[in-house]
Amino acid sequence: MNAKLTFLGTGTSNGVPVIGCSCPVCMSSDPRDKRTRCSAMLESADARLLIDCGPDFREQMLRVPFRKIDGVLLTHIHYDHVGGLDDLRPFGKFGDIDVFANENTAEALHQTMPYVFVEEKYPGVPKIDLHVADPYETFLVGDIPVTPFYVMHRFLPIYGYRMGRFAYITDMKTISDKDRLCLKGVDTLVVNALRFDDDHLAHMLVEEAVEFSESIGARRTYFVHVAHEIGLHEEACSRLPDGFSFAYDGMQVDVEI
């Protein structure tokens, strides 16, 4: 079954351009060099699925048709991945919104957004139906099969998600052999690649991300969670092997699920 993937945001936690920076990337007029915080939307014939909901969610959704969101997959609790959940409010007109997360993220949301989960809610709060998704257990959002698995964001276990022959990972530094097996047969991979040089404790660099993709045999790989140090989009893409590219905000690709 085919589905359409839209990259809503492809930037790291600072976004690009970075406030106060005058490097060539941050000053670029190429729209592919302007990156909001990381998020994506997968659309099948029957469902619309959001992956992460960062602080740029409102801006991102103004660019796409307004219609029901059938589910939201959260990778982890960091603000650049959940800071836009309150902006789900307009989508409440279609009914409650199913939000899926691991146990730690679900618990943390009760602390960061307590007004959403109290019994007596004030009018206008987002209509969130929060679910703890068990790792390695497949569930359906409409006709989209979703299987969570773990990757490590340095010391923090966070979720990646597999949907058929497509997988989405962000903020990964390492992955266990057990979780790597969850990616067997993936055709299209989206994964984080922060920059080319200057190692990071919690994020993969481009070389690490290329090696990871090759190790699981993905046919196509799109890099996200990209910092301004990556360089200008066109030049950066020219440095990648065949089958690899940097995604950019608004980019759309067809994937098999």
Secondary structure, DSSP 4 states (H G I P E B T S, - for coil): -EEEEEEEE-B-TT-BSPTT--STTTT---GGG-BPBSEEEEE-SS-EEEE---TTHHHHHTTS------EEE-----HHHHTTGGGGGGGGGG--EEEEE-HHHHHHHHHH-HHHHSSSPPTT---EEEEEPPTT--EEETTEEEEEEEEEETTEEEEEEEETTEEE--S-SB--HHHHHTTTT-SEEEEE---SSS--SSS--HHHHHHHHHHHT-SEEEEESB-GGG--HHHHHHTSPTTEEE--TT-EEEEE-
